[in-house]
Amino acid sequence: MDLTPLLDGVDLAATAPAVDGHTQAAVLIPILADPQDDPRVVLTRRRADMRNHAGEISFPGGRREPADDSLIETALRESEEEIGLRREEVRIVGALTATSTFATKYAIHPFVGVIASASGWTLSPLEVDAILELPLRELSASRGRVQLTRRGYTFETDAFLISGETIWGATARILDDLLQRVEPLLGNSA
């Protein structure tokens, strides 16, 4: 499946606008595009003892460092550090709409990258508990709402409920953006 129609007209070299009061961050949305199989998105489960977003499902990524030339560089660097995905194995095909986190005040800039295969993940023992490779079709069918309690507050939110995992928050918003863009492609490849 050719994912390049995802982001017609997006200038990947452009500097992302700063969001007042937010730390700039970037994530990579790695998509395994095996022609013999349905495309799968790669996510991580963060370690349960992390200070922020403990145990949550997320994309590989993190805050922009001064040495990063761009937010794409941030996403690629963080993916290497967190899951061992070498940047030369990734073909960036576009960017999705930036989103922010409410509690930790990050402005997250997502970049979609196609990879040919999962060549064995190397998990960061300090950050990542597990790698999830989830088929886009199954993710699309797993949309729902869930009631969560975090930091003493109970709330209802949109989520993806798949393979015993609950994907919510910024990751769910990014996934929703991705799925809205690729669902026509998934329908054509059936």
DRENDO-1510 file (C-alpha; in Angstrom, 1 decimal, always signed):
<recs>
REC; n; res; u; v; w
REC; 1; MET; +0.0; +0.0; +0.0 .
REC; 2; ASP; +1.4; +3.4; -1.0 .
REC; 3; LEU; +1.0; +5.8; +2.0 .
REC; 4; THR; +2.4; +8.9; +0.3 .
REC; 5; PRO; -1.1; +10.3; -0.5 .
REC; 6; LEU; -1.5; +10.8; +3.3 .
REC; 7; LEU; +0.0; +14.3; +3.3 .
REC; 8; ASP; -0.2; +16.0; +0.0 .
REC; 9; GLY; +1.3; +19.5; +0.2 .
REC; 10; VAL; +2.9; +19.2; +3.7 .
REC; 11; ASP; +6.3; +20.8; +3.9 .
REC; 12; LEU; +8.3; +18.5; +6.0 .
REC; 13; ALA; +11.3; +20.9; +6.1 .
REC; 14; ALA; +9.2; +23.7; +7.6 .
REC; 15; THR; +9.9; +24.7; +11.2 .
REC; 16; ALA; +7.0; +23.7; +13.4 .
REC; 17; PRO; +5.3; +26.6; +15.1 .
REC; 18; ALA; +6.0; +26.9; +18.8 .
REC; 19; VAL; +3.0; +26.4; +21.2 .
REC; 20; ASP; +3.2; +28.9; +24.1 .
REC; 21; GLY; +4.0; +27.1; +27.3 .
REC; 22; HIS; +4.5; +23.8; +25.7 .
REC; 23; THR; +7.7; +21.7; +25.2 .
REC; 24; GLN; +8.3; +20.8; +21.6 .
REC; 25; ALA; +8.4; +17.1; +21.0 .
REC; 26; ALA; +8.1; +14.7; +18.0 .
REC; 27; VAL; +7.0; +11.1; +17.5 .
REC; 28; LEU; +7.5; +8.7; +14.7 .
REC; 29; ILE; +4.6; +6.6; +13.5 .
REC; 30; PRO; +6.4; +3.6; +12.1 .
REC; 31; ILE; +4.2; +1.6; +9.7 .
REC; 32; LEU; +5.3; -1.9; +8.6 .
REC; 33; ALA; +4.3; -2.0; +5.0 .
REC; 34; ASP; +4.8; -5.6; +4.1 .
REC; 35; PRO; +3.1; -6.2; +0.7 .
REC; 36; GLN; +2.1; -9.7; +1.8 .
REC; 37; ASP; +0.4; -8.5; +5.0 .
REC; 38; ASP; -1.9; -5.8; +6.2 .
REC; 39; PRO; +0.0; -2.7; +7.2 .
REC; 40; ARG; +0.8; -2.5; +10.9 .
REC; 41; VAL; +1.6; +0.4; +13.1 .
REC; 42; VAL; +4.4; +0.1; +15.7 .
REC; 43; LEU; +3.7; +1.5; +19.2 .
REC; 44; THR; +5.4; +1.1; +22.6 .
REC; 45; ARG; +4.2; +0.4; +26.1 .
REC; 46; ARG; +6.1; +2.7; +28.5 .
REC; 47; ARG; +7.5; +1.2; +31.6 .
REC; 48; ALA; +5.2; +1.3; +34.6 .
REC; 49; ASP; +7.7; +3.1; +36.8 .
REC; 50; MET; +8.2; +6.1; +34.4 .
REC; 51; ARG; +7.6; +9.6; +36.0 .
REC; 52; ASN; +5.3; +10.7; +33.2 .
REC; 53; HIS; +2.8; +8.6; +31.2 .
REC; 54; ALA; +3.8; +5.5; +33.1 .
REC; 55; GLY; +2.5; +2.2; +31.5 .
REC; 56; GLU; +0.8; +4.1; +28.6 .
REC; 57; ILE; +0.9; +3.2; +25.0 .
REC; 58; SER; +2.7; +5.7; +22.8 .
REC; 59; PHE; +4.7; +6.1; +19.7 .
REC; 60; PRO; +8.5; +6.3; +19.9 .
REC; 61; GLY; +9.5; +9.9; +20.4 .
REC; 62; GLY; +10.2; +12.6; +22.9 .
REC; 63; ARG; +11.3; +16.2; +23.4 .
REC; 64; ARG; +13.4; +18.1; +21.0 .
REC; 65; GLU; +17.0; +18.4; +22.0 .
REC; 66; PRO; +19.2; +21.4; +21.1 .
REC; 67; ALA; +21.3; +19.2; +18.8 .
REC; 68; ASP; +18.3; +18.1; +16.7 .
REC; 69; ASP; +18.3; +20.0; +13.4 .
REC; 70; SER; +14.5; +19.5; +13.1 .
REC; 71; LEU; +11.6; +17.8; +14.7 .
REC; 72; ILE; +11.9; +15.0; +12.1 .
REC; 73; GLU; +15.4; +14.5; +13.5 .
REC; 74; THR; +14.0; +14.3; +17.0 .
REC; 75; ALA; +11.5; +11.6; +16.0 .
REC; 76; LEU; +14.2; +9.5; +14.3 .
REC; 77; ARG; +16.7; +9.9; +17.1 .
REC; 78; GLU; +14.2; +9.0; +19.7 .
REC; 79; SER; +13.1; +5.9; +17.7 .
REC; 80; GLU; +16.6; +4.7; +17.5 .
REC; 81; GLU; +17.1; +5.2; +21.3 .
REC; 82; GLU; +13.7; +3.7; +22.3 .
REC; 83; ILE; +13.2; +0.7; +20.0 .
REC; 84; GLY; +16.5; +0.4; +18.0 .
REC; 85; LEU; +14.9; +1.5; +14.7 .
REC; 86; ARG; +17.8; +2.8; +12.6 .
REC; 87; ARG; +16.9; +6.0; +10.7 .
REC; 88; GLU; +18.2; +4.7; +7.4 .
REC; 89; GLU; +15.4; +2.0; +7.6 .
REC; 90; VAL; +12.7; +4.7; +7.7 .
REC; 91; ARG; +11.2; +6.5; +4.7 .
REC; 92; ILE; +9.3; +9.5; +6.0 .
REC; 93; VAL; +6.1; +10.0; +4.0 .
REC; 94; GLY; +4.5; +12.9; +5.8 .
REC; 95; ALA; +3.4; +14.6; +9.0 .
REC; 96; LEU; +0.1; +14.6; +10.8 .
REC; 97; THR; -1.6; +17.4; +12.8 .
REC; 98; ALA; +0.3; +18.4; +15.9 .
REC; 99; THR; -1.4; +17.7; +19.2 .
REC; 100; SER; -0.7; +18.6; +22.8 .
REC; 101; THR; -0.7; +16.8; +26.1 .
REC; 102; PHE; -2.9; +18.4; +28.8 .
REC; 103; ALA; -1.1; +17.3; +32.0 .
REC; 104; THR; +2.6; +17.5; +30.9 .
REC; 105; LYS; +2.3; +20.4; +28.4 .
REC; 106; TYR; +4.0; +18.8; +25.4 .
REC; 107; ALA; +3.3; +19.9; +21.8 .
REC; 108; ILE; +3.7; +16.6; +19.9 .
REC; 109; HIS; +4.5; +16.7; +16.2 .
REC; 110; PRO; +3.9; +13.3; +14.6 .
REC; 111; PHE; +5.7; +12.0; +11.5 .
REC; 112; VAL; +4.7; +9.0; +9.5 .
REC; 113; GLY; +7.5; +6.7; +8.4 .
REC; 114; VAL; +7.3; +3.5; +6.4 .
REC; 115; ILE; +9.6; +0.6; +7.2 .
REC; 116; ALA; +9.9; -2.6; +5.2 .
REC; 117; SER; +10.1; -5.1; +8.1 .
REC; 118; ALA; +10.6; -5.5; +11.8 .
REC; 119; SER; +14.2; -6.5; +11.9 .
REC; 120; GLY; +14.2; -7.2; +15.7 .
REC; 121; TRP; +13.5; -4.5; +18.1 .
REC; 122; THR; +16.0; -3.3; +20.7 .
REC; 123; LEU; +14.0; -1.9; +23.6 .
REC; 124; SER; +15.4; +0.9; +25.8 .
REC; 125; PRO; +15.4; -0.8; +29.3 .
REC; 126; LEU; +14.9; +2.7; +30.9 .
REC; 127; GLU; +11.8; +3.6; +28.9 .
REC; 128; VAL; +10.1; +0.8; +27.0 .
REC; 129; ASP; +8.3; -2.3; +28.4 .
REC; 130; ALA; +7.0; -3.8; +25.2 .
REC; 131; ILE; +6.6; -3.2; +21.4 .
REC; 132; LEU; +3.1; -3.5; +19.9 .
REC; 133; GLU; +2.6; -4.2; +16.1 .
REC; 134; LEU; -1.0; -3.5; +15.5 .
REC; 135; PRO; -2.8; -4.0; +12.2 .
REC; 136; LEU; -4.4; -0.7; +10.9 .
REC; 137; ARG; -7.6; -2.5; +10.0 .
REC; 138; GLU; -8.0; -3.9; +13.5 .
REC; 139; LEU; -7.2; -0.5; +15.1 .
REC; 140; SER; -9.8; +1.1; +13.0 .
REC; 141; ALA; -12.4; -1.3; +14.2 .
REC; 142; SER; -11.3; -0.9; +17.9 .
REC; 143; ARG; -12.4; +2.7; +18.4 .
REC; 144; GLY; -14.6; +3.2; +21.5 .
REC; 145; ARG; -15.0; +5.1; +24.7 .
REC; 146; VAL; -13.6; +4.2; +28.1 .
REC; 147; GLN; -13.7; +5.4; +31.7 .
REC; 148; LEU; -10.3; +6.0; +33.2 .
REC; 149; THR; -9.0; +7.3; +36.5 .
REC; 150; ARG; -5.7; +9.2; +36.6 .
REC; 151; ARG; -4.2; +11.2; +39.3 .
REC; 152; GLY; -7.5; +10.9; +41.3 .
REC; 153; TYR; -9.7; +12.1; +38.5 .
REC; 154; THR; -12.2; +9.8; +36.7 .
REC; 155; PHE; -13.2; +10.7; +33.2 .
REC; 156; GLU; -14.6; +9.3; +30.0 .
REC; 157; THR; -12.5; +9.5; +26.8 .
REC; 158; ASP; -12.1; +8.2; +23.3 .
REC; 159; ALA; -9.8; +5.3; +23.1 .
REC; 160; PHE; -8.7; +2.3; +21.1 .
REC; 161; LEU; -9.3; -1.0; +22.8 .
REC; 162; ILE; -7.2; -3.7; +21.2 .
REC; 163; SER; -5.2; -6.8; +22.2 .
REC; 164; GLY; -5.9; -6.1; +25.9 .
REC; 165; GLU; -4.5; -2.6; +25.6 .
REC; 166; THR; -6.1; +0.8; +26.0 .
REC; 167; ILE; -4.7; +3.5; +23.8 .
REC; 168; TRP; -6.0; +6.9; +24.8 .
REC; 169; GLY; -4.9; +10.6; +25.1 .
REC; 170; ALA; -2.5; +12.2; +22.6 .
REC; 171; THR; -1.7; +8.8; +21.1 .
REC; 172; ALA; -5.3; +8.0; +20.4 .
REC; 173; ARG; -5.8; +11.5; +18.8 .
REC; 174; ILE; -2.8; +10.9; +16.6 .
REC; 175; LEU; -4.0; +7.4; +15.7 .
REC; 176; ASP; -7.4; +8.8; +14.9 .
REC; 177; ASP; -5.9; +11.4; +12.5 .
REC; 178; LEU; -3.8; +8.6; +10.9 .
REC; 179; LEU; -6.7; +6.3; +10.5 .
REC; 180; GLN; -9.0; +9.0; +9.0 .
REC; 181; ARG; -6.3; +9.5; +6.3 .
REC; 182; VAL; -5.6; +5.9; +5.6 .
REC; 183; GLU; -9.0; +4.3; +5.8 .
REC; 184; PRO; -9.8; +5.0; +2.1 .
REC; 185; LEU; -6.5; +3.3; +1.3 .
REC; 186; LEU; -7.3; +0.3; +3.5 .
REC; 187; GLY; -10.7; +0.0; +1.8 .
REC; 188; ASN; -9.1; -0.1; -1.6 .
REC; 189; SER; -6.6; -2.8; -0.6 .
REC; 190; ALA; -9.2; -5.3; +0.6 .
</recs>
